[in-house]
Amino acid sequence: MPHGKGVWDLLASQEKIKIKTISLNLHYGDFHALGDVTMDIHERSITAIIGPSGCGKSSLLRIFNRMNDLIPISRVSGEVLLDGVPIYDSAMDVVELRKKVGMVFQKPNVFPMSIYENIVIGPKSHGISNKTRLAEIVEKSLSQVALWDELKDDLHKPGLSLSAGEQQRLCIARAVATEPDVILMDESCSALDPESTMKIEELMKELVMDYTIIIVTHNMEQAVRVSDMSAFMMLDENRVGTLHEYGPTIEMFTTPKSKITENYITGRFG
C-alpha cells in the first residue's frame, strides 16, 4: 500500500503513475536547463535517467523534491504531479514533500554524529520523540539496508567511522526512516568500489517492493541491471536538456527508437 496519508491516499489509484511531468521547463536565470520534459514514472518501479554530462539529469531529479528551490535564480514552469498533486503549487508544504521524496547523493553525506542520530534526525524533525518508536525506526531502517546485524551493537559509533559503502547504505537508511514514497538516487554508486556497488544495486531491487526509485547513472550496465524504465536525456540544438527517448529499459537497450540513443548506449558518444 502507498506510504502516504490523508489526501495522498485518497488520490492514489491502484494502477499507479507516481510522478507525472507535463511540459516541464527549468531555467537558472537566463539559462534554459530543461525543455518540455513530459513523462510518467510508475509506482514501485526503478527508473534510470541516463545521458551525457551536462544534459540536465541531476537537475531533473532535484525537481522531484524541489531541491532546486535552494537556488534563488531557478524557475520551474509546466507541471510536476506526485500522486496527482501539483508539487509546485503555492499551497504545497515543501517539508512534507521532502518527507515523501527522499534523496541520496553521489557521495555519502553522513552527518558528523552517531549512526543512531543519523537515522533519527529525520523522524525527530517530523515530530517523533518517543524513544521506543525511534528505536523501532532505527532497527527497521538499518534492516532494510542490510546493516542491522552488523551495527546493532554499535549504534553510538560515529557514522563517519563506517566504510564508504556502509556510509552510503546508512544514507539510504536515513532516507527511508521517514517512510517516503519515492527515493531519488543521484549517481549514488559512482564513488563506490564494485563490491559496494553490487550491494547497493541488490538493495535497490529489494527496496522497490515498497518504494518508487529514480536513479541518475552514467553506468549503462547498471541501468540495465536494475531499472525497469530508462529516460535518455540529451542536449538539443539550443543546448537545452531534453527527454530524447523514454521507455522500458530492455526495449531501449535492445531496440532503441533512434540512432542517437543507440550511439549513446553503445558508447559511441557521451
C-alpha positions as CSV (number, residue, x, y, z in Angstrom):
1,M,0.0,0.0,0.0
2,P,1.2,3.6,-0.5
3,H,3.0,5.1,2.4
4,G,1.2,8.5,2.2
5,K,-1.6,9.5,4.4
6,G,-4.8,11.5,4.1
7,V,-5.4,13.2,0.8
8,W,-2.5,11.5,-0.7
9,D,-4.1,8.1,-0.1
10,L,-7.4,9.3,-1.4
11,L,-5.9,10.5,-4.7
12,A,-3.8,7.4,-5.1
13,S,-5.1,4.8,-7.6
14,Q,-4.4,1.2,-8.0
15,E,-2.9,1.4,-11.5
16,K,-0.4,4.0,-10.5
17,I,1.5,6.8,-12.1
18,K,3.5,8.0,-9.2
19,I,5.1,11.1,-10.8
20,K,3.9,12.9,-13.9
21,T,5.6,15.8,-15.6
22,I,3.9,17.8,-18.3
23,S,5.9,20.3,-20.5
24,L,8.3,20.8,-17.6
25,N,10.9,23.5,-18.1
26,L,13.7,24.7,-15.8
27,H,15.6,27.9,-16.0
28,Y,18.5,29.2,-14.0
29,G,18.3,32.9,-14.7
30,D,18.6,33.2,-18.4
31,F,20.0,29.7,-18.8
32,H,17.4,27.2,-20.1
33,A,18.4,23.9,-18.4
34,L,15.4,21.7,-19.2
35,G,12.9,22.0,-22.0
36,D,9.4,20.5,-22.3
37,V,10.0,17.3,-20.4
38,T,6.9,15.1,-20.3
39,M,7.0,11.7,-18.7
40,D,5.1,9.3,-16.4
41,I,7.0,7.5,-13.6
42,H,5.2,4.4,-12.3
43,E,4.9,3.4,-8.7
44,R,7.2,0.8,-7.3
45,S,9.5,0.8,-10.3
46,I,13.1,1.8,-10.8
47,T,13.6,4.5,-13.4
48,A,17.1,5.3,-14.6
49,I,17.9,8.7,-16.0
50,I,20.8,8.4,-18.4
51,G,22.6,10.7,-20.8
52,P,25.8,12.6,-21.4
53,S,27.2,15.1,-18.8
54,G,25.5,18.4,-18.7
55,C,22.2,17.4,-20.2
56,G,20.1,18.1,-17.0
57,K,19.8,14.6,-15.4
58,S,20.5,15.8,-11.9
59,S,18.5,19.0,-12.4
60,L,15.5,16.9,-13.3
61,L,16.0,14.6,-10.3
62,R,16.1,17.6,-7.9
63,I,12.9,19.0,-9.4
64,F,11.0,16.0,-7.9
65,N,11.6,17.1,-4.3
66,R,12.1,20.8,-5.1
67,M,15.8,20.9,-4.2
68,N,16.2,23.5,-7.0
69,D,14.2,25.8,-4.7
70,L,17.5,26.3,-2.8
71,I,18.9,28.0,-5.9
72,P,17.4,31.5,-5.9
73,I,17.7,32.1,-9.7
74,S,15.9,28.8,-10.6
75,R,12.5,28.9,-12.1
76,V,10.2,25.9,-13.0
77,S,7.3,26.0,-15.4
78,G,5.0,23.3,-16.6
79,E,3.6,20.7,-14.2
80,V,5.0,18.1,-11.8
81,L,2.4,15.9,-10.1
82,L,3.0,13.5,-7.2
83,D,0.0,11.2,-6.8
84,G,-1.9,13.7,-8.9
85,V,-0.9,16.6,-6.6
86,P,0.9,19.5,-8.2
87,I,4.1,19.9,-6.1
88,Y,4.9,23.4,-7.3
89,D,1.5,24.7,-6.2
90,S,1.8,27.6,-3.7
91,A,-0.1,25.5,-1.2
92,M,2.4,22.7,-1.3
93,D,4.1,22.1,2.1
94,V,7.7,21.6,0.9
95,V,8.8,19.9,4.2
96,E,6.0,17.4,3.8
97,L,7.0,16.9,0.1
98,R,10.6,16.1,1.1
99,K,9.4,13.7,3.7
100,K,7.6,11.8,0.8
101,V,10.5,12.2,-1.7
102,G,13.9,11.3,-0.1
103,M,17.3,12.0,-1.6
104,V,20.6,10.0,-1.7
105,F,23.5,11.9,-3.2
106,Q,26.5,11.0,-5.2
107,K,28.9,10.9,-2.3
108,P,27.8,9.6,1.1
109,N,26.8,12.7,3.1
110,V,26.8,11.1,6.6
111,F,26.3,13.7,9.3
112,P,29.1,14.1,11.9
113,M,27.1,12.3,14.6
114,S,26.4,8.7,15.7
115,I,24.8,6.1,13.5
116,Y,21.7,6.3,15.6
117,E,21.4,10.1,15.4
118,N,22.0,10.0,11.6
119,I,18.8,7.9,11.2
120,V,16.5,9.5,13.8
121,I,17.3,13.1,12.7
122,G,14.5,12.9,10.0
123,P,11.8,11.4,12.2
124,K,12.6,13.8,15.0
125,S,12.3,16.8,12.7
126,H,8.8,15.5,11.8
127,G,7.8,15.4,15.5
128,I,8.6,11.8,16.6
129,S,10.2,11.9,20.1
130,N,9.2,8.6,21.7
131,K,12.4,6.7,22.3
132,T,10.7,3.3,21.8
133,R,9.3,4.4,18.4
134,L,12.7,5.9,17.4
135,A,14.4,2.7,18.3
136,E,11.9,0.8,16.1
137,I,12.6,3.1,13.2
138,V,16.4,2.7,13.6
139,E,16.1,-1.1,13.6
140,K,13.6,-1.2,10.6
141,S,15.7,1.3,8.6
142,L,19.0,-0.5,9.1
143,S,17.4,-3.8,8.5
144,Q,16.1,-2.6,5.1
145,V,19.6,-1.7,4.1
146,A,21.1,-4.9,5.5
147,L,23.1,-3.2,8.2
148,W,21.2,-4.0,11.4
149,D,23.0,-7.2,12.2
150,E,26.4,-5.5,11.6
151,L,25.7,-2.3,13.5
152,K,23.0,-3.1,16.2
153,D,25.7,-3.1,18.9
154,D,27.5,-0.1,17.6
155,L,24.7,2.4,17.1
156,H,26.5,5.1,19.0
157,K,29.7,4.9,16.9
158,P,30.3,7.9,14.6
159,G,28.6,7.3,11.2
160,L,31.8,8.6,9.6
161,S,33.7,5.6,11.0
162,L,32.0,3.3,8.5
163,S,33.4,2.3,5.1
164,A,32.3,4.3,2.1
165,G,29.8,1.6,1.0
166,E,28.4,1.3,4.5
167,Q,28.1,5.1,4.7
168,Q,26.0,5.1,1.5
169,R,23.8,2.4,2.9
170,L,23.4,4.4,6.1
171,C,22.4,7.4,4.0
172,I,19.7,5.2,2.3
173,A,18.6,4.1,5.8
174,R,18.3,7.7,6.8
175,A,16.2,8.4,3.7
176,V,13.8,5.5,4.3
177,A,13.5,6.4,8.0
178,T,10.8,9.0,7.2
179,E,8.9,6.4,5.2
180,P,9.0,8.2,1.9
181,D,7.1,7.2,-1.2
182,V,9.9,8.0,-3.6
183,I,13.7,7.6,-3.3
184,L,15.9,9.7,-5.6
185,M,19.5,8.5,-6.1
186,D,21.9,10.8,-7.8
187,E,24.8,8.6,-9.1
188,S,24.8,7.0,-5.6
189,C,27.3,4.3,-6.6
190,S,29.8,6.3,-8.6
191,A,32.1,6.8,-5.7
192,L,31.9,3.2,-4.5
193,D,34.0,0.1,-5.3
194,P,32.4,-2.7,-7.3
195,E,31.5,-4.8,-4.3
196,S,29.8,-1.9,-2.6
197,T,28.1,-1.0,-5.8
198,M,26.7,-4.5,-6.1
199,K,25.3,-4.3,-2.6
200,I,23.6,-1.0,-3.3
201,E,22.1,-2.5,-6.6
202,E,20.8,-5.5,-4.7
203,L,19.4,-3.1,-2.1
204,M,17.5,-1.2,-4.8
205,K,15.9,-4.4,-6.1
206,E,14.6,-5.1,-2.6
207,L,13.5,-1.5,-1.8
208,V,11.5,-1.2,-5.0
209,M,9.0,-3.6,-3.4
210,D,8.0,-0.7,-1.2
211,Y,9.3,2.4,-2.9
212,T,9.4,4.2,-6.2
213,I,13.1,4.7,-7.1
214,I,14.6,7.1,-9.6
215,I,18.3,7.0,-10.2
216,V,20.7,9.1,-12.3
217,T,23.6,7.0,-13.6
218,H,26.4,7.2,-16.1
219,N,26.8,3.4,-15.9
220,M,24.9,1.8,-18.7
221,E,25.4,-1.7,-17.3
222,Q,23.9,-0.5,-14.0
223,A,20.8,0.9,-15.8
224,V,20.3,-2.5,-17.5
225,R,20.9,-4.5,-14.3
226,V,18.5,-2.6,-12.0
227,S,16.0,-0.4,-13.9
228,D,12.5,-1.1,-15.2
229,M,12.3,2.1,-17.3
230,S,15.0,4.4,-18.8
231,A,14.9,8.0,-19.7
232,F,17.6,9.1,-22.1
233,M,18.3,12.8,-22.0
234,M,20.5,14.9,-24.2
235,L,21.1,18.5,-25.3
236,D,19.1,19.8,-28.3
237,E,20.5,22.2,-30.9
238,N,20.0,25.1,-28.5
239,R,21.9,23.3,-25.7
240,V,18.7,22.7,-23.7
241,G,18.3,19.4,-21.8
242,T,15.5,17.4,-23.4
243,L,14.0,13.9,-23.0
244,H,15.0,12.2,-26.2
245,E,13.7,8.7,-25.5
246,Y,11.8,7.1,-22.7
247,G,10.6,3.5,-22.3
248,P,11.2,0.0,-20.8
249,T,14.9,-0.4,-20.2
250,I,15.1,-3.8,-22.0
251,E,13.5,-2.3,-25.1
252,M,15.7,0.8,-25.1
253,F,18.8,-1.2,-24.8
254,T,17.9,-3.9,-27.4
255,T,15.8,-1.9,-29.9
256,P,16.3,1.8,-29.3
257,K,14.0,4.1,-31.3
258,S,16.7,6.4,-32.6
259,K,20.2,6.2,-33.9
260,I,21.2,8.8,-31.3
261,T,20.1,6.6,-28.5
262,E,21.8,3.6,-29.9
263,N,25.1,5.6,-30.3
264,Y,24.9,6.7,-26.7
265,I,24.1,3.3,-25.1
266,T,26.8,1.6,-27.1
267,G,29.5,4.1,-26.1
268,R,29.9,5.9,-29.5
269,F,29.4,9.3,-27.8
270,G,28.8,10.8,-24.4
